[in-house]
């Protein structure tokens, strides 16, 4: 293998590593948001009130608890889909990295 081909392969490998790291960061952020929503839903479910406040931009708005539950469940569902999508992408990139790592070891070894 030529030196430039090997350099290209190494650059691709590093790019995939960076992509994987970005995906892991995004996934962790979404998981934290999901936890916050679960806690909010727990509070809404245990509340005896009919209304609660939601922060919208720089203000707090009073909304019916049932509406807030619905919004929170929809957001939770969306987050779940985004997390699954990131996990699929993570698997593809990890697989590609393993394949490239094998190639690089074969070349250097």
C-alpha positions as CSV (number, residue, x, y, z in Angstrom):
1,X,0.0,0.0,0.0
2,X,1.3,3.4,-0.9
3,X,2.1,6.0,1.7
4,X,-0.7,8.3,0.6
5,X,-3.2,5.5,0.7
6,X,-2.2,4.6,4.2
7,X,-2.4,8.3,5.2
8,X,-5.9,8.5,3.7
9,X,-6.9,5.4,5.6
10,X,-5.6,6.8,8.9
11,X,-7.4,10.1,8.3
12,X,-10.6,8.3,7.6
13,X,-10.1,6.3,10.7
14,X,-9.6,9.4,12.8
15,X,-12.7,11.1,11.2
16,X,-14.8,8.0,12.1
17,X,-13.5,8.2,15.7
18,X,-14.5,11.8,15.9
19,X,-17.9,11.1,14.5
20,X,-18.4,8.3,17.0
21,X,-17.3,10.6,19.9
22,X,-19.8,13.3,18.7
23,X,-22.6,10.7,18.5
24,X,-21.8,9.4,22.0
25,X,-22.0,13.0,23.4
26,X,-25.3,13.6,21.6
27,X,-26.7,10.3,22.9
28,X,-25.7,11.1,26.5
29,X,-27.3,14.6,26.2
30,X,-30.5,13.1,24.9
31,X,-30.5,10.5,27.7
32,X,-30.1,13.2,30.3
33,X,-33.1,15.1,28.8
34,X,-35.1,11.9,28.9
35,X,-34.4,11.5,32.6
36,X,-35.5,15.1,33.2
37,X,-38.7,14.5,31.4
38,X,-39.3,11.3,33.3
39,X,-38.9,13.2,36.6
40,X,-41.2,15.9,35.4
41,X,-43.8,13.3,34.5
42,X,-43.5,11.7,37.9
43,X,-44.2,15.1,39.5
44,X,-47.1,15.8,37.2
45,X,-48.6,12.3,37.9
46,X,-48.3,12.8,41.7
47,X,-49.7,16.4,41.7
48,X,-53.2,17.1,42.9
49,X,-53.2,20.4,41.1
50,X,-55.1,21.0,37.9
51,X,-52.5,23.4,36.4
52,X,-48.7,23.6,36.5
53,X,-46.1,25.9,35.0
54,X,-44.0,25.3,31.9
55,X,-41.0,27.4,31.1
56,X,-41.3,28.8,27.5
57,X,-38.5,31.0,26.5
58,X,-37.9,33.4,29.3
59,X,-41.4,33.2,30.8
60,X,-43.4,30.6,32.8
61,X,-46.9,29.7,31.5
62,X,-49.6,28.1,33.4
63,X,-51.0,25.0,31.6
64,X,-53.4,22.2,32.5
65,X,-51.5,19.2,33.9
66,X,-53.0,16.8,31.4
67,X,-51.7,19.0,28.5
68,X,-48.3,19.1,30.1
69,X,-48.3,15.3,30.5
70,X,-49.3,14.8,26.8
71,X,-46.5,17.2,25.7
72,X,-43.9,15.5,27.9
73,X,-44.9,12.1,26.7
74,X,-44.6,13.2,23.1
75,X,-41.2,14.7,23.8
76,X,-40.1,11.6,25.6
77,X,-41.2,9.5,22.6
78,X,-39.3,11.8,20.2
79,X,-36.1,11.6,22.3
80,X,-36.4,7.8,22.4
81,X,-36.5,7.7,18.6
82,X,-33.6,10.0,18.3
83,X,-31.6,7.9,20.8
84,X,-32.3,4.7,18.8
85,X,-31.3,6.4,15.6
86,X,-28.0,7.5,17.2
87,X,-27.4,4.0,18.5
88,X,-27.9,2.5,15.0
89,X,-25.4,5.1,13.6
90,X,-23.0,4.3,16.5
91,X,-23.2,0.6,15.6
92,X,-22.4,1.3,12.0
93,X,-19.5,3.6,12.7
94,X,-18.1,1.2,15.4
95,X,-18.3,-1.7,12.8
96,X,-16.5,0.5,10.2
97,X,-13.8,1.4,12.8
98,X,-13.2,-2.3,13.6
99,X,-12.9,-3.1,10.0
100,X,-10.5,-0.2,9.4
101,X,-8.5,-1.1,12.5
102,X,-8.0,-4.6,11.2
103,X,-6.8,-3.2,7.9
104,X,-4.4,-0.8,9.6
105,X,-3.0,-3.6,11.8
106,X,-2.5,-5.8,8.8
107,X,-0.5,-3.0,7.1
108,X,1.6,-2.0,10.0
109,X,2.1,-5.6,11.3
